[in-house]
């Protein structure tokens, strides 16, 4: 008997994710091995040997409860604002599955979330993609805002990058809020040859974006994002205690948020965020290179790779989910 189309699609996504995961793990491993060799394998190993591992588990809890749970609530709330009703359990599974896709090329795999919502509810992707865009936009802005609080103190030469990016983001949001200007731009884009057939969808997508980025939902989702990423900044600070260092929350928040924002365009921040977390604490705070390298591995394990692991497990539950009758 021929399997349903949805099952084949889910299997295709699973196969593709495995390929992405293999490349991401390989690249991350090569990067960390190279950095450990540069710093000194013995120094990094010794640092991990004297680390107080209870702090790692505290950081994991902060990621799960403070970051992932709050970001899921944001995602679910945005879907509700768009009039899309997804049962809580399915919404959580879809969100967690999306965590695996942050390591996909260009993060294009995160379209898995609106695709799954369409398969479960029938809601068009043009309606739900704005929820994904708003989710990622507010996450990025939250990291920039946290970094902006102390960028002048710790890295004044990077202040223009942080403030400028925040300014461009706000300018883009203001344009979206102006209906006439936005529709004028969209209709102009819709006349371009390859995009003509998407003209109607672009206007539908824009209507949903206005619902997500109206002042009140923008304030709510941005506040939720700041708290969520603040939880991971706190977890990063606590990891330093495992090495006996009393690094301030202000410094830890700047380092983690700045590295996260800078790595926003690469899949999972691979290479960029990792490199900054492995070098900036040495340059700005004078911390030992071996402990800095170890701490960067630990925080990435407690955040990025924890999410990828949970997402991979959730992805394997996608196939049975798609075989159920659609949610009402």
C-alpha positions as CSV (number, residue, x, y, z in Angstrom):
1,X,0.0,0.0,0.0
2,X,1.3,3.4,-1.0
3,X,2.2,5.6,2.1
4,X,0.4,8.9,2.4
5,X,2.0,12.0,0.9
6,X,2.4,13.6,4.3
7,X,4.3,10.6,5.5
8,X,6.7,10.8,2.6
9,X,7.2,14.5,3.2
10,X,8.0,13.9,6.9
11,X,10.4,11.1,6.0
12,X,12.1,13.5,3.5
13,X,12.5,16.1,6.2
14,X,13.9,13.6,8.6
15,X,16.5,12.4,6.0
16,X,17.4,16.0,5.2
17,X,17.7,16.9,8.9
18,X,20.1,13.9,9.4
19,X,22.3,15.2,6.6
20,X,22.3,18.8,8.0
21,X,23.0,17.4,11.5
22,X,25.9,15.3,10.3
23,X,27.5,18.3,8.6
24,X,26.8,20.6,11.5
25,X,28.3,18.2,14.1
26,X,31.3,17.6,11.8
27,X,32.0,21.3,11.4
28,X,31.5,22.0,15.0
29,X,33.8,19.2,16.0
30,X,36.5,20.3,13.6
31,X,36.2,23.9,14.9
32,X,36.4,22.8,18.6
33,X,39.3,20.4,17.9
34,X,41.2,23.1,16.1
35,X,40.6,25.6,18.9
36,X,41.5,23.1,21.6
37,X,44.7,22.4,19.8
38,X,45.4,26.1,19.5
39,X,44.6,26.8,23.2
40,X,46.1,23.5,24.4
41,X,44.2,20.2,24.7
42,X,45.6,19.6,28.1
43,X,44.6,23.0,29.3
44,X,41.0,22.6,28.1
45,X,40.8,19.0,29.5
46,X,42.1,20.2,32.8
47,X,39.5,23.0,32.9
48,X,36.7,20.5,32.3
49,X,38.1,18.2,34.9
50,X,37.8,20.8,37.7
51,X,34.4,22.2,36.5
52,X,31.5,22.0,39.0
53,X,29.0,20.1,36.8
54,X,25.9,21.1,38.9
55,X,26.1,24.5,37.2
56,X,25.8,22.9,33.8
57,X,22.5,21.3,34.8
58,X,21.3,24.6,36.2
59,X,22.1,26.2,32.8
60,X,20.1,23.4,31.1
61,X,17.1,24.0,33.3
62,X,17.3,27.8,32.6
63,X,17.3,27.0,28.9
64,X,14.4,24.6,29.1
65,X,12.2,26.6,31.4
66,X,13.3,30.2,30.8
67,X,14.1,30.1,27.1
68,X,12.4,27.3,25.2
69,X,9.1,27.2,27.2
70,X,8.7,31.0,27.0
71,X,9.5,31.1,23.2
72,X,7.0,28.3,22.7
73,X,4.4,30.3,24.4
74,X,5.2,33.3,22.2
75,X,4.9,31.1,19.1
76,X,1.6,29.7,20.3
77,X,0.2,33.1,21.1
78,X,1.2,34.5,17.7
79,X,-0.7,31.6,16.0
80,X,-3.7,32.4,18.1
81,X,-3.5,36.1,17.1
82,X,-3.6,34.9,13.5
83,X,-6.7,32.9,14.2
84,X,-4.9,29.6,13.9
85,X,-5.9,27.1,16.7
86,X,-3.5,24.3,17.4
87,X,-3.8,22.0,20.4
88,X,-1.2,22.8,23.0
89,X,0.5,19.5,22.8
90,X,0.8,19.6,19.0
91,X,1.9,23.2,19.1
92,X,4.7,22.3,21.5
93,X,5.8,19.3,19.4
94,X,5.9,21.5,16.3
95,X,7.9,24.2,18.1
96,X,10.4,21.7,19.5
97,X,10.8,20.1,16.1
98,X,11.7,23.5,14.7
99,X,14.6,23.7,17.1
100,X,16.4,21.1,15.1
101,X,16.1,23.3,12.0
102,X,18.2,26.2,13.2
103,X,21.3,24.3,11.9
104,X,19.8,24.1,8.4
105,X,21.4,26.1,5.6
106,X,20.1,29.7,5.8
107,X,17.8,28.4,8.6
108,X,15.4,27.6,5.7
109,X,14.4,24.4,7.5
110,X,12.6,26.5,10.1
111,X,9.8,26.7,7.5
112,X,9.0,23.2,8.9
113,X,6.9,24.9,11.6
114,X,4.4,26.7,9.3
115,X,4.4,23.7,7.0
116,X,3.4,21.4,9.9
117,X,0.7,23.9,11.1
118,X,-0.7,23.8,7.6
119,X,-0.7,20.0,7.5
120,X,-2.5,19.8,10.9
121,X,-5.0,22.7,10.5
122,X,-5.2,23.6,6.9
123,X,-4.0,27.2,7.6
124,X,-2.2,28.6,4.6
125,X,1.6,29.1,5.1
126,X,1.2,32.7,3.9
127,X,-0.8,33.2,7.1
128,X,1.5,31.4,9.5
129,X,5.0,32.3,8.1
130,X,4.6,35.8,9.7
131,X,4.4,34.1,13.1
132,X,7.8,32.5,12.3
133,X,9.3,35.8,11.0
134,X,8.0,37.7,14.1
135,X,9.3,35.0,16.4
136,X,12.8,35.1,14.9
137,X,12.8,38.9,14.5
138,X,12.0,39.5,18.2
139,X,14.5,36.9,19.2
140,X,17.2,38.8,17.3
141,X,16.1,42.2,18.5
142,X,16.1,40.9,22.1
143,X,19.7,39.7,21.8
144,X,20.7,43.1,20.4
145,X,18.9,45.0,23.1
146,X,20.6,43.0,25.8
147,X,24.0,43.6,24.2
148,X,23.2,47.3,23.7
149,X,22.9,47.8,27.4
150,X,26.6,47.3,27.9
151,X,28.2,47.5,24.5
152,X,29.7,50.9,25.1
153,X,31.4,49.6,28.3
154,X,32.8,46.4,27.0
155,X,33.2,46.9,23.2
156,X,32.7,50.5,22.2
157,X,34.0,49.9,18.7
158,X,31.1,47.6,18.1
159,X,28.4,50.0,19.4
160,X,27.6,51.3,15.9
161,X,26.9,47.7,14.7
162,X,24.6,47.0,17.6
163,X,22.7,50.4,17.6
164,X,22.7,50.5,13.8
165,X,21.1,47.0,13.5
166,X,18.5,47.9,16.1
167,X,17.7,51.1,14.2
168,X,17.4,49.3,10.9
169,X,15.1,46.7,12.5
170,X,12.9,49.4,14.0
171,X,12.8,51.3,10.6
172,X,11.7,48.1,8.9
173,X,8.9,47.6,11.4
174,X,7.8,51.2,11.0
175,X,7.6,50.6,7.2
176,X,5.5,47.5,7.8
177,X,3.1,49.5,10.1
178,X,2.5,52.0,7.3
179,X,-0.1,50.1,5.2
180,X,0.0,52.4,2.1
181,X,3.8,52.4,1.8
182,X,4.1,48.7,2.4
183,X,1.4,47.8,-0.2
184,X,3.1,50.2,-2.7
185,X,6.4,48.3,-2.2
186,X,4.8,44.9,-2.4
187,X,2.9,45.7,-5.6
188,X,6.1,46.9,-7.1
189,X,7.9,43.7,-6.1
190,X,4.9,41.7,-7.3
191,X,5.4,43.0,-10.8
192,X,8.9,41.4,-11.1
193,X,8.8,38.5,-13.5
194,X,9.5,35.5,-11.1
195,X,7.4,37.0,-8.3
196,X,4.2,37.8,-10.3
197,X,2.6,34.5,-9.4
198,X,3.1,35.2,-5.7
199,X,1.7,38.8,-5.7
200,X,-1.6,37.8,-4.0
201,X,0.3,35.6,-1.5
202,X,2.6,38.6,-0.7
203,X,-0.4,40.8,0.2
204,X,-1.9,38.0,2.3
205,X,1.4,37.5,4.1
206,X,1.7,41.3,4.7
207,X,-1.8,41.3,6.3
208,X,-0.7,38.6,8.8
209,X,2.5,40.5,9.5
210,X,0.6,43.6,10.5
211,X,-1.3,41.5,13.0
212,X,1.9,40.2,14.5
213,X,3.8,43.5,14.5
214,X,1.1,45.8,15.7
215,X,2.3,47.8,18.8
216,X,0.8,45.6,21.5
217,X,1.9,42.1,20.1
218,X,5.3,43.5,19.2
219,X,5.7,44.8,22.8
220,X,4.5,41.5,24.3
221,X,6.7,39.2,22.1
222,X,9.7,41.4,22.4
223,X,9.4,41.4,26.2
224,X,9.0,37.6,26.2
225,X,12.1,37.3,24.0
226,X,14.2,39.5,26.3
227,X,13.3,37.4,29.3
228,X,13.9,34.2,27.3
229,X,17.4,35.2,26.1
230,X,18.1,36.8,29.5
231,X,17.6,33.3,31.0
232,X,20.4,31.9,28.8
233,X,22.6,34.8,29.7
234,X,22.1,34.0,33.3
235,X,22.9,30.3,32.6
236,X,26.2,31.5,30.9
237,X,27.1,33.5,34.0
238,X,26.5,30.5,36.3
239,X,28.8,28.3,34.2
240,X,31.7,30.7,35.2
241,X,30.9,29.8,38.8
242,X,31.7,26.2,38.0
243,X,35.3,27.4,37.4
244,X,35.3,29.6,40.5
245,X,35.1,32.9,38.5
246,X,32.7,35.6,39.7
247,X,31.9,37.1,36.3
248,X,29.1,39.7,36.6
249,X,25.7,39.2,35.0
250,X,26.2,42.4,33.0
251,X,29.4,41.1,31.4
252,X,28.0,37.6,30.9
253,X,24.9,39.0,29.3
254,X,26.8,41.3,26.9
255,X,29.2,38.5,25.9
256,X,26.5,35.9,25.3
257,X,23.9,38.3,23.7
258,X,26.5,39.9,21.4
259,X,27.9,36.6,20.2
260,X,24.3,35.3,19.6
261,X,23.3,38.4,17.7
262,X,26.5,38.4,15.6
263,X,25.9,34.7,14.7
264,X,22.3,35.2,13.8
265,X,22.8,34.8,10.1
266,X,24.8,31.6,10.2
267,X,23.0,28.2,10.9
268,X,22.8,28.0,14.7
269,X,25.5,30.6,14.9
270,X,28.0,27.9,14.0
271,X,31.5,29.4,13.6
272,X,30.6,33.0,14.5
273,X,29.0,32.7,17.9
274,X,31.3,29.8,18.8
275,X,34.4,31.9,17.9
276,X,33.3,34.9,19.8
277,X,32.4,33.0,22.9
278,X,35.8,31.3,22.7
279,X,37.8,34.6,22.3
280,X,35.9,37.6,23.7
281,X,36.1,36.6,27.4
282,X,39.9,36.3,27.1
283,X,40.2,39.7,25.3
284,X,37.7,41.7,27.3
285,X,37.9,40.1,30.8
286,X,41.4,38.5,30.8
287,X,40.0,35.1,31.7
288,X,42.2,31.9,31.1
289,X,41.9,30.7,27.6
290,X,41.5,27.0,28.6
291,X,38.5,27.8,30.8
292,X,37.0,30.2,28.2
293,X,37.2,27.5,25.6
294,X,35.6,25.0,28.0
295,X,32.8,27.4,29.0
296,X,32.0,28.2,25.4
297,X,31.6,24.4,24.7
298,X,29.4,24.0,27.8
299,X,27.1,26.9,27.0
300,X,26.6,25.8,23.4
301,X,25.9,22.3,24.7
302,X,23.3,23.6,27.2
303,X,21.6,25.8,24.5
304,X,22.1,25.1,20.8
305,X,22.9,21.4,20.9
306,X,20.3,20.7,23.6
307,X,17.7,22.2,21.3
308,X,19.0,20.3,18.3
309,X,18.8,17.0,20.3
310,X,15.3,17.7,21.4
311,X,14.3,18.8,17.9
312,X,15.7,15.6,16.4
313,X,13.6,13.5,18.9
314,X,10.5,15.6,18.1
315,X,11.1,15.3,14.4
316,X,10.8,11.5,14.6
317,X,7.3,12.1,16.1
318,X,6.2,14.2,13.2
319,X,5.3,11.2,11.0
320,X,2.7,9.7,13.5
321,X,1.4,13.3,14.0
322,X,0.7,13.8,10.3
323,X,-1.2,10.5,10.2
324,X,-3.8,11.7,12.7
325,X,-7.0,13.5,11.6
326,X,-6.5,17.2,11.3
327,X,-7.0,19.3,14.3
328,X,-10.4,21.0,14.4
